[in-house]
Amino acid sequence: TTVLIATFLMKPVYRAAVTIKIDKENPNVLAFKDVYAIERLEDDYYQTQYKVLKSRSLAKRVIRSSKLDKNPEFAPKENPIENNPDNDNRRGNSRNVDEEGDQNIIDAFLSRVAVEPVTRSRLVKVSFDAYSPELSASVANAIARSYIDFNVESKFEATQQARDWLEKQIQDIKAKVENSEEKLNEYAAKNGIIFVTGR
């Protein structure tokens, strides 16, 4: 009877899941000796992606986009110390209290996220538990969207860094060429050398 009553009193938990395909670009031409190294790198890459899906930075994105800090399931309770008018340090401690509240929300969020790689595939199933089926589904989708956005931003940043590096290399090469031409002209002037352009 006790078990039956407890079962009826338990609040149902809903789980929604999304499946994400993670692709990694590899060189088209590989030497045989590089195959094993590439396999190891791929394994590390996917393990990294699984950790990104459960990272605190991605959790922050989802919490902000879904406004989970305003949701009753995640909103932190009022802190009696912060709301005490007799506390002289209330203003000084408010920032720490806010930060602690954010960390608690992130911890609560991550405790509901599960990442399960699908065996022998590039698929990974990401699920989220909530007391509301609508919330569970919307947050699971939000995790997928945020992960995709994160990857796009990371690739764009890497491309931008590569572009900046190449531009710097071009400027350095131009400076070296100009310096060489200047020295060549100085040498030609000193030795009476005349350059003739052929047609």
N, C-alpha and C positions, 0 to 999 in steps of 0.2 A: 504493500500500500504506500509506504514511504517513497519507494522508487517511482511508483506511478504518479504520485502527487508532484514529486520533483521534476519528472519528465514534462508534465503539463505546465509547470511554472517556468521551465527553461525557455529563454528567448531564442527563437530560431535564428540561425546564422546562415546567410546565403553566400555562395561562392560563384563568382563569374570569372571566366578565363578567356584570354586572348592568345592566339598563336602567332608568333613573330618569326619570320625567316631572316636569318643573319647571313649575309654574303660577305666574303672577303675577297678583294681583288688580289690575284697572284700574277707574277710574271708569266708571259706566254711561253717563254723558252727557258727550260731548266736543264742543267747538267744532272747526270744521274747521281753524283755525289751530293747534290743539293736537295734531293727529294726528301731525305730523312730530316734535314734541318727545317725544311718548309713545313713538314708535318708537325714538328715540335712547335714551330712558330704559330701554326694554325691552332693547335691545342691551347697555347697560351692566349691567343687572340680571343677565342671563344670563352675561355674562363674569365678573361677581362670583361667581356661583354655581359656575362652573367652577373658579375660584381657591379657593373654600371647599373643594371636593372634594379639592384637592391642598394644602390648608393644613396647617401643622404642628400647629395646635390640633386639627383633626379627626384627624390621624394619631395624636396622643397618646391620643385617646379610643379609637380602634380598637386601638392597642397595649395599652392597659390592659384593655379589655373582652375582648380575645382572648388576653391574657397572652403577647404575642409576645416580651416581654423574657425569658421563660423558655424560649422556643423555640430549639432549637439553630441554626436558620437566622439568628436575630437576636441571640441572647445574646452580649454582648461578651466577648472573651477576657480572662483575668486580666491585670491590669496588673503587670509585674514591679517597678515602682517602688513601687506600693502594697503589694505583698506582701513587700517587702524589710524584714526586722526591723532593719536597720542605719539605716533612713531615719528620722531624728528628726522629720521633718515629715509623717509618714504620716497622722496624725490631722488635721492642718490641711489636707492636700491631698485627703482622702477625698471631701469634698463636691464639689470641682472634678472629680475623677475620675468620680464618679457622674453629674454633669451632662454631662460630655463623653461618657460612655457612652450616656446618654439621647439626646443629639444624634446620635450615630452610628447608633443604632437608628432614629431618625426619618428620617435621611438614607437609610438602607438601605431602609426601608419605602417612602418616597416614590419611590425609584428604580424600584420595581416597580409603581407605580400609573400607569395611563394613563387619561386622560379624553378621550373623543371625542364631540363633539356630533353628533347625527344631523341631516343637512342638511334644512332647511325643516321643522323640527318642534321641539317642546319636549322632545324626548327627548335624553338623553345616556347614552352607554355608558361604564361605569367597569369597568376590568379590573385584575386583580392577578395577578402571576407568582410562582410558588413551585415548589420541587422536589417538593412533595407535592400531588396533585390535591385531596385533602381540605382541606388548608390554604388552597390557592388559592380554593376555593369558599367556605369559611367566612369568609375575610377579605373577599372581595368582598361577601358579604352583610352583613358587619359594617360595611363602609364605608357601604352604603346605609342601614342602620338608624341609624348614628351621624349621618349627614347629616340624616335625617328628624327625629331627636331634637333636633339642633342647631337646625333651623328652627322646631320647635314651641317650644323654649325661647326663641328669639329673638323670636317673635311674642308669647309670653306676657310677656316682659320689656317689649316695646314697649307692650303693652296696659296693663301695670301702670304704666309711666311716664306714659301718657296719662291713666290714672285718677288718679294722684297730682296731675298738672297740673290736671285738671278740679276735683278736690277743693280745691286751693289757690285756684283762680279763684272757686269758690263761696264759700269762706271770705272772700275779699277783697270779693266783692260784698255778702255779708251785713254785713260790717263797715262798708262804705260806706253801705248802707241804714240801719243802726242809727245811724250818725253823722248822716245827713241827717234822720232822724226826731227825733233829740235836738235838733238845731239848730232844726227846725221847731217843736217843743214849746216851746223857749226863746223863740223869736220870738213865738209865740202867747201865752205867759204874759206877756211884756213889754207886748204891745199889747192885751191883754184879748180875744183872739180865742177864741171857743168853737166847737169842731167838732161839728156835728150829724150823726149817722149816719142816713141815710135808709133807709126800709123799702120 
